[in-house]
Amino acid sequence: MTTVYNFSAGPAVLPKPVLEKAQSELLDYKNSGMSVMELSHRSSEFEAIIQDAEQLLRELMQIPDNYKVLFLQGGASLQFTMVPLNLAQNKKVQYINTGTWSKKAIAEAKKLSNVEVEVIASSEDQNFTYIPEVTEDMIDPDAAYIHITTNNTIEGTAFTDLPNTGKVPLVADMSSNILANNYQVSDFGLIYAGAQKNIGPAGLTVVIIREDLLGLTDVPSAMLDYKLQAANDSLYNTPPTYSIYIAKLVFEWLKEQGNIATILKQDEEKAALLYEAIDRSSLFSSPVAPAFRSLTNIPFVTGNETLDKKFIAEATKQGFKNLKGHRLVGGMRASLYNAFPIEGVRALIDFMETFEKENGGKN
Ligand SMILES: *Cc1c(COP(=O)(O)O)cnc(C)c1O
């Protein structure tokens, strides 16, 4: 098998030891004679898996006891609807618009006729290349929540400081930097994340919700009701069992690295290497100002679309996969999630330097 480095924004690279463990257990999970995929979600084996997954996530993120952890389906995109449906019917909500995913979250909330949506800050005026300032006077104390996207996967920006929302719950789409930041869970009312960026395979969505936010409204669907999902320990219907199993293995792998602080340090080191290479290059540049740069998604451009295409084509041939930027931003994007190895960053930088020499830096 040839070595490739997978820079995909999602579904994304998984830790090799996790895939090897899954392979070794694929046909016979713990002498059950069955694959995890074949286990009943009501079996004692699967119950242990989902409970361990929750416990490990609680330890890693230091989730306080008054928060529920839910393993749901429908992706982060279904949370765009579930959040207002559960927290804000007949109420006002406030959103910060920092990119394509924020916009989608806003658009979905607006579809609920009994939710009033206000966008209090936006960076759309500059193609979402920065994080707008949010001051306390912008916050309506009667709002049901303030919604942010902590890391903007497509544009490559991230909140380093969280807005101070006072008593109004802060709700975060953390899909692309969950487990890659030092936010405190207690600063949020609700956190959600699709698993396929920094947790595990697609099909699983993690929701972390403060208990007092359960049961605030009548939700006209059992599947969309956080309270019911929490009361059933995420087993109201058949959950994505195999995705939960892989997530559990990823959490175990993360714990072996140490804690979130150790992981964050590794992520900072990887990102710093690439940003330094981009900043010292006379060919490549970053569209994002240093203060707002994401650790997990790093867009860069040559400023010449033809050259970008050539770079991507040559990189792909050398085993640097999925470097093409999102179609809305263009250029390149390297996603450096927790499972992405630092050797891959070093190899990419070498390749960029060679490409720059051969294709003449702008100077
Ligand atoms: C990928 C992504 C989404 C969409 O996730 P799905 O699981 O595909 O619905 C939403 N928000 C952010 C920040 C993302 O990175």
The ligand as an SDF file (V2000), in Angstrom:
LIG
                    3D

 15 15  0  0  0  0  0  0  0  0999 V2000
  -19.0810   19.7030    8.1130 C   0  0  0  0  0  0  0  0  0  0  0  0
  -19.7660   20.7430    8.9030 C   0  0  0  0  0  0  0  0  0  0  0  0
  -21.1650   20.8010    9.0030 C   0  0  0  0  0  0  0  0  0  0  0  0
  -22.0650   19.8270    8.2780 C   0  0  0  0  0  0  0  0  0  0  0  0
  -21.9790   18.5940    8.8720 O   0  0  0  0  0  0  0  0  0  0  0  0
  -22.9060   17.3830    8.4120 P   0  0  0  0  0  0  0  0  0  0  0  0
  -22.5870   16.3670    9.4620 O   0  0  0  0  0  0  0  0  0  0  0  0
  -22.4850   17.0010    7.0430 O   0  0  0  0  0  0  0  0  0  0  0  0
  -24.3250   17.8370    8.4600 O   0  0  0  0  0  0  0  0  0  0  0  0
  -21.7220   21.7790    9.7810 C   0  0  0  0  0  0  0  0  0  0  0  0
  -20.9580   22.6650   10.4430 N   0  0  0  0  0  0  0  0  0  0  0  0
  -19.6270   22.6440   10.3690 C   0  0  0  0  0  0  0  0  0  0  0  0
  -18.8250   23.6620   11.1240 C   0  0  0  0  0  0  0  0  0  0  0  0
  -18.9840   21.6830    9.5980 C   0  0  0  0  0  0  0  0  0  0  0  0
  -17.6490   21.6670    9.5170 O   0  0  0  0  0  0  0  0  0  0  0  0
  1  2  1  0
  2  3  1  0
  2 14  2  0
  3  4  1  0
  3 10  2  0
  4  5  1  0
  5  6  1  0
  6  7  2  0
  6  8  1  0
  6  9  1  0
 10 11  1  0
 11 12  2  0
 12 13  1  0
 12 14  1  0
 14 15  1  0
M  END
$$$$
